[in-house]
Amino acid sequence: MNIYVSNLSFNVADEDLHDFFAEYGEVTSAKVIKDKFTGRSRGFGFVEMSNDENGQKAITELDGAVVEGRSISVTVAKPKEERSDNRRSFSNSGNNGGGGGYNNRY
């Protein structure tokens, strides 16, 4: 079972996340997501547990728990949605963005 944990303190590390869930069963992985440029925690992470029943118990008991002064949210992780190739496309939908007039000699 893949579990999503949000509203984590920026001080929580992978090992801490693992330890929070280990008392509910076997944790196969625990990862706090970090900003790729700064290396700082983004305040959320994912935990994988080998047993769905244990994972559900952990979700029920840890959702809303206070960790380092913050009330964490614990839910079943949803699969990442497929993004289309134009996720950052800049369309020409009537807004030309101002431009500098370069080469506009019509």
TORKE-342161 format. One record per atom (N, C-alpha, C, O, CB): z, y, x. Coordinates in steps of 0.05 Angstrom, whole numbers, always signed. Atoms other than C-alpha are relative to their C-alpha. Glycine has a CB too. Example, Ala and Ser with C-alpha at 12.3 -4.5 7.8 and 13.67 -1.06 7.14 Angstrom:
// TORKE-342161
       Z       Y       X
      +0     -24     +18
    +156     -90    +246
      +0     +24     +18
     +13     +24     +39
     +25      +1     -20
      -1     -24     -16
    +143     -21    +273
     +14     +22     -15
     +18     +44      -5
     -29      +9      +9
//
This chain:
// TORKE-342161
       Z       Y       X
      +0     -23     +17
      +0      +0      +0
      +0     +25     +18
     +15     +26     +37
     +24      +0     -19
      +2     -25     -15
     -19     +69     +26
     +15     +22     -15
     +10     +25     -39
     -30      +8      +5
     -17     -20     +13
     +31    +124     +11
      -4     +27     +13
      -6     +30     +37
     +30      -9      +3
      +3     -27      -9
     +22    +199     +15
     +27     +15      -2
     +40     +13     -23
     -22     +15     -17
     -26     -14      -1
     +83    +241     +35
      -6     +29      +7
     -18     +35     +28
     +19     -13     +22
      +6     -29      -5
     +80    +317     +29
     +26     +16      +0
     +47      +6      -7
     -19     +11     -21
     -22     -19      -2
    +125    +377     +39
     +20      -8     +22
     +44      -4     +20
     +15      +3     -26
     -17      +8     -23
    +151    +349    +105
      +7     +24     +17
      -9     +42     +20
     -15     -21     +17
      -8     -20     -20
    +189    +392    +154
     -19      -3     +23
     -29     -25     +29
     +30      -3      +9
     +18      +0     -23
    +146    +411    +214
     +13     -15     +23
      +0     -21     +43
      -7     +28      +8
     -14     +15     -22
    +199    +375    +257
      -2     -30      -3
      +5     -44     +16
     +29      +8      +0
      +2     +29      +4
    +185    +306    +227
     -23     -12     +16
     -45      -2     +15
      -3      -6     -31
     +20     +14     -17
    +149    +260    +275
      -8     -27     -13
      +5     -36     -32
     +10      -4     +29
      +9     +26     +10
    +112    +194    +264
     +23     -20      -2
     +26     -34     -22
     -22     -11     +18
     -22     +19      -1
    +174    +155    +284
     +20      +5     -22
     +31     -14     -34
     +14      +1     +28
     -19      -7     +22
    +218    +192    +234
     -11     -10     -26
      +3     -21     -42
      +4     +31      -1
     +12      +9     +25
    +169    +178    +178
      +1     -30      -2
      +7     -41     -24
     -30     +10      -1
      -3     +29      +0
    +168    +105    +198
     +28      -8      -8
     +32     -26     -25
      -7     -11     +28
     -28      +7      +5
    +244    +102    +197
      +8      +5     -29
     +24     -10     -40
     +18     +16     +19
      -7      -5     +27
    +249    +134    +128
      -8     -23     -19
      +6     -29     -38
     -14     +26     -10
     +10     +20     +17
    +208     +78     +98
      +7     -28      +8
      +6     -47      -8
     -30      +2      -1
      -6     +27     -11
    +229     +19    +142
     +22     -14     -16
     +22     -39     -17
      +8      +2     +29
     -22     +13     +14
    +292      +6    +101
     -10     -13     -27
      +5     -28     -39
     +22     +19      -6
     +11     +12     +25
    +246     -12     +41
     -18     -23      +5
     -26     -37     -13
     -15     +22     -15
     +18     +22      -7
    +203     -62     +78
     -16      +5     +25
     -12     +26     +38
     -18      -7     -23
     +17      -3     -24
    +152     -72    +133
     -19     +23      -2
     -35     +25     -20
     -15     -26      +5
     +18     -23      -2
    +117      -8    +153
     -21      -8     +20
     -15     -12     +44
     +15     +26      +7
     +22      +7     -19
     +49     -24    +184
     -10     +24     +15
     -21     +22     +37
     -23     -13     -15
      +7     -25     -15
     +35     +49    +202
     +13     +24     -14
     +18     +24     -38
     -31      +4      +1
     -11     -25     +10
     +65    +118    +194
     -12     +23     +17
      -9     +22     +42
     +31      +0      +1
     +14     -21     -15
     +27    +181    +213
      +4     +27     -13
      -3     +31     -36
     -30      -6      +3
      -1     -28      +9
     +44    +255    +207
     -26     +13      +9
     -34     +10     +32
     +26     +14     +12
     +26     -12      -6
     -21    +293    +203
      +5     +27     +14
     +21     +44      +6
     -17      +5     -26
      -3     -24     -17
     -28    +348    +256
     -25     +16      +1
     -47      +6      -2
      +9      -8     +28
     +22     -18      -3
     -72    +408    +263
     -15      -7     +26
      -2     -10     +47
      +9     +30      +0
     +14      +9     -24
    -127    +389    +312
      -2     +21     +22
      -8     +14     +45
     -28      -8      -8
      +1     -21     -20
    -125    +456    +347
     +27      +6     +12
     +30     +10     +37
     -12     +25     -12
     -26      -8     -10
     -51    +471    +353
     +18     -24      +6
     +37     -22     +21
     +14     +18     -21
     -17     +24      -4
     -22    +400    +350
     +25      +1     -17
     +42     -17     -16
      +7      -3     +29
     -24      -3     +17
     +30    +425    +300
      -4     -16     -26
     -26     -19     -36
      +5     +30      -6
      +1     +15     +25
     +47    +384    +239
     -11     +17     -22
      -7     +41     -23
     +29     -10      -8
     +11     -14     +23
     +10    +402    +176
     +18      -3     -25
     +11      +6     -46
     -29     -10      -7
     -20      +3     +22
     +70    +382    +133
      -5     -23     -19
      +8     -24     -40
      +0     +25     -15
      +3     +24     +17
     +44    +317    +105
      -8     -23     +18
     -15     -20     +41
     -22      +5     -21
      +7     +24     -16
     +31    +246    +127
      -5     -24     -18
      -4     -22     -43
     +22      -7     +19
      +7     +25     +14
     +13    +175    +107
     +17     -23     +11
     +21     -25     +35
     -30      -6      +1
     -15     +24      -8
     +53    +111    +108
     -14     -24     -12
     -20     -23     -36
     +31      +2      -8
     +11     +25     +11
     +24     +41    +100
     +22     -21      +1
     +35     -25     +22
     -25      -9     +16
     -20     +22      +1
     +70     -14     +77
     -15     -26      -7
     -34     -25     -23
     +22      +6     -22
     +14     +25      +3
     +50     -87     +78
      +3     -12     -28
     -13     -29     -36
      +9     -20     +20
      -6     +12     +26
     +80    -103      +9
      +0     +22     -21
     +15     +41     -19
     +27     -15      +1
      +3     -21     +22
     +60     -64     -54
     +27      +4     -15
     +33     +26     -22
     -21      -8     -19
     -25      -3     +15
    +126     -79     -89
     +21     +16     +16
     +34     +34      +5
     +12     -28      -6
     -18     -15     -17
    +167     -52     -30
     -10     +29      +2
      +6     +48      +2
      +1     -12     +28
     +11     -27      -1
    +120      +8     -26
      +6     +16     -25
     +13     +39     -24
     -31      -1      +4
      -6     -14     +26
    +130     +24    -100
     +29      +7      -1
     +36     +28     -12
      -8     -18     -23
     -29      -5      -1
    +205     +19     -91
      +6     +24     +18
     +22     +42     +11
     +17     -25      +9
      -4     -22     -18
    +202     +67     -32
     -10     +26     -13
      +4     +47     -11
     -16      -5     +26
     +11     -24     +14
    +159    +116     -73
     +21     +10     -21
     +27     +33     -22
     -27      -6     -13
     -19      -7     +21
    +208    +114    -131
     +26     +12     +11
     +36     +32      +0
      +7     -25     -17
     -26     -10     -11
    +270    +124     -88
      -2     +24     +19
     +17     +39     +21
     +13     -23     +14
      +2     -22     -19
    +243    +173     -37
     -13     +25     -11
      -9     +47      +0
     -16      -9     +24
     +12     -23     +13
    +203    +219     -83
     +22     +20      -8
     +39     +13     -24
     -18      -8     -24
     -20     -20      +6
    +244    +283     -87
     +24      +0     +18
     +41     +18     +16
      +9      -4     -28
     -22      +1     -19
    +291    +263     -31
      -1     +25     +18
     -22     +36     +24
      -1     -26     +18
      -1     -23     -18
    +314    +320     +14
      +2     -10     +29
     +20     -24     +36
     +25     +18      -7
      +2      +7     -28
    +294    +311     +86
      -2     +26     +17
     -21     +41     +13
     -25     -19      +6
      -2     -24     -17
    +313    +365    +137
      -2     +25     -18
     -17     +44     -11
     -22      +0     +21
      -1     -24     +17
    +326    +414     +80
     -24      +4     -19
     -25     +24     -33
      +2     +23     +16
     +23      -2     +17
    +260    +401     +44
      -2     -24     -19
      +3     -46     -11
     -26      +3     +17
      +3     +21     +20
    +248    +362     -20
     -28     -12      +3
     -48      +2      -3
      +5     +10     -29
     +27     +11      -5
    +191    +314      -2
     -12     -12     -26
      +3     -19     -45
      +2     -22     +21
     +14     +13     +23
    +139    +288     -51
     -13     -25     +11
     -27     -25     +32
     -22     +20     -12
     +10     +26      -9
    +120    +215     -45
     -16     -13     -23
      -5     -18     -44
     +24     -19      +9
     +17     +12     +20
     +62    +185     -83
     -19     -21     +12
     -21     -23     +37
     -17     +22     -14
     +21     +18     -10
      +9    +131     -78
     -23     +17     +10
     -32     +35      -4
      -9     -20     -23
     +22     -15     -11
     -46    +157     -33
     -25      -7     -15
     -31     -31     -21
      -3      -6     +30
     +26      +4     +14
    -113    +166     -68
     -21      -2     +22
     -19     +12     +42
      -6     +22     -20
     +21      +1     -20
    -176    +147     -31
     -13     +27      +4
     -16     +43     -15
     -22     -21      -9
     +13     -25      -6
    -211    +204      +3
     -26      +2     -16
     -42     -17     -15
      -5      +3     +31
     +24      -3     +16
    -265    +231     -42
     -24      +5     +18
     -22     +18     +39
      +3     +23     -20
     +25      -4     -15
    -336    +228     -17
      -8     +30      -2
      -7     +42     -24
     -22     -18     -11
     +10     -27      +0
    -361    +296      +3
     -30      -1      +3
     -41     -17     +18
     +13     +17     +22
     +29      -1      -4
    -434    +315      -3
      -6     +13     +27
     +12     +26     +38
     -14     +16     -24
      +7     -11     -26
    -471    +336     +59
      +1     +31      +1
      +2     +43     +22
     -27      -9      +8
      +1     -29      +0
    -472    +408     +36
     +27     +12      -7
     +29     +33     -20
     -21      +9     -21
     -27     -10      +6
    -397    +418     +32
      +5     +28     +10
     +21     +42      -1
     +21     -19     +12
      -2     -27     -10
    -404    +481     +73
     -26     +14      -1
     -33     +31     +16
     +12      +0     +29
     +26     -12      +1
    -472    +501     +51
      +2     +29      -9
     +18     +36     -25
     -19     -16     -18
      +2     -28      +8
    -489    +574     +45
     -26      +3     -15
     -48      +4      -2
      +2     +19     +25
     +24      -1     +15
    -538    +579     -11
      -9     +29      -3
      +7     +48      -1
      +4     -13     -28
     +11     -26      +5
    -583    +638     -24
      -2      +3     -30
     -24      +3     -42
     -28      +3     +13
      -1      -2     +29
    -561    +647     -96
      +1     +29      -9
     +18     +36     -25
     +24     -16     -11
      +2     -27      +9
    -579    +719    -104
     +17     +19     +17
     +14     +44     +14
      +8      +2     -28
     -17     -17     -17
    -528    +746     -54
     -10      -3     +28
      -6     -24     +41
     +30      -8      -3
     +11      +1     -27
    -561    +763     +11
     +20      +7     +21
     +14      +7     +45
     -23     +18      +2
     -21      -4     -19
    -495    +779     +44
      -1     +27     +15
     +13     +30     +34
      +0     -21     +19
      +0     -26     -13
    -513    +850     +63
     -21      +2     +21
     -39     +19     +20
     +26      +6     +11
     +20      +0     -21
    -553    +836    +125
      -2     +28     +14
      +9     +47      +4
     -27      -7     -10
      +2     -25     -15
    -569    +890    +176
     -27     +13      -3
     -32     +34      +9
      +5      -5     +28
     +26     -12      +3
    -640    +904    +154
     -20      -8     +21
     -42      +2     +20
      +3     +29      -1
     +18      +8     -21
    -670    +872    +215
     -23     -15     -11
     -20     -34     -26
     +15     -16     +21
     +24     +14      +7
    -741    +851    +204
      -5      +1     -30
     -20     -17     -40
      +0     -28     +10
      +5      -2     +28
    -740    +873    +131
     -19     +24      -5
     -11     +45     -15
     +26      +4     -17
     +19     -22      +1
    -803    +916    +132
     -21      -6     -21
     -45      -4     -15
     -13      +4     +27
     +20      +7     +21
    -837    +897     +67
      -5     +24     -17
     -22     +22     -35
     +10     -22     -17
//
